[in-house]
């Protein structure tokens, strides 16, 4: 998953025609930091991810697609094993409504991942 993300960043930079030094200058990082990210030695910070997204004209989802898909699957599995709320809890209705909306959204997004 992280390898796909790194590959995507490398391809985006190469397509942009920017060097690592130029990319680093534009997003406020050193060429060494860009190199470390592209070699998978460290993950980019959230700030760096957003800056790279702006720099390359790529949306956040495209840079994080594999991670988002994995997290959707993980959360969906965890919903199935979520402990029950005690009967009569004042939060039970809101909790159930939230879980239903979340489940529906995850199913729709999962389908979009497979269709796209």
N, C-alpha and C positions, 0 to 999 in steps of 0.2 A: 504494500500500500504506500509506504513512504517512498519507495523507489519510483513508483509511478508519478508521485508528486514532484520528486526531484527531476525526473526526466521531463515533465511538463515545464518546469521552470527553465531548464537548460534550453529546451526547444524554443520557448517564448523569447528568451534573451537572444539566442542566435538569430531567430527570425527578425528581431528588432534591429539587428546590426550593431547593438551596443556591446562594448567590452565590459568585463566585470568591473573595471575601474569606473567606467562611465555610469553603469548601473548603480554601483555603490555611491557614487557622488550624488546622483539624483534622489536616492532614497535615504541618504544619510548614513551609509554603512561603508566600511572599508572594503577594498578589493578582496582582502583576506577573508572577511566575513561572507562575502558573496560566494567565494570559492568554497568555503566550508559548508555553506548551505547546499550548493550545487553538487558537492561530493558526498553529501549525506552525513557529514561529521556533526552537524547540529541542525535541529529544526529551526526554521525562521520564527521570529517572534510574531505575534499577532500584528503588531505595527508594521513589520517588514512585509508580511503577507498582504496587508491592505495596500501598502505602498507599491508592491510589485503588481498587484491587481490593477492599480491606477496606471502604472507605468506601461504595462503591456496591453492595456485595454481588455483585460480578461475579467470576467465576473468571479466573485468569491467562490461560488459553487463549482466552477470549472477547475479551480485550483485545488479544491478540497473534495471533489467528487468521490474518490474511493473512501476517504475517511467518513464522509457524510453517509454513504451507503452502509458502511460497517456499523456506524453508530445507530442508524435507523434499525438495522437488524437486531443489534444488541438490546436496544430499548424495547423493541417489540417482544423479544424473548423475555425480558425482565417484567414486562407488564403481565405476562401469563403467570408469573410466580410471585406477584405482588401480594403481600399479606392482606387479608380482608380487614376492612374497617369495622370496628365494633358496632353492632346494631344500635341504633338510636343516637349515634354520634351526630352532632350538629354539622359536622363537616362532610358527612357521608354523601349527601346529594351533590354538593359541589365537586367533591373528589370523583364520584362516579361520572359526572358530566365531563370533567377534565380528561379522565381516562378514555372515555368514549370518543371525544374530539381528537385526542392524541392518536388513538388507534386508527381512526378514520384517516387522519392526515398522513400517518406513516404508511398505511396501505396505498393511498393515492400516490404518494411520493415514491414508494417502492415500485408501483406499476409504471410510473413515469421513467424511473431509472431503467427498467427493462424495455420499455417502448422506445426510449431515446437512444 
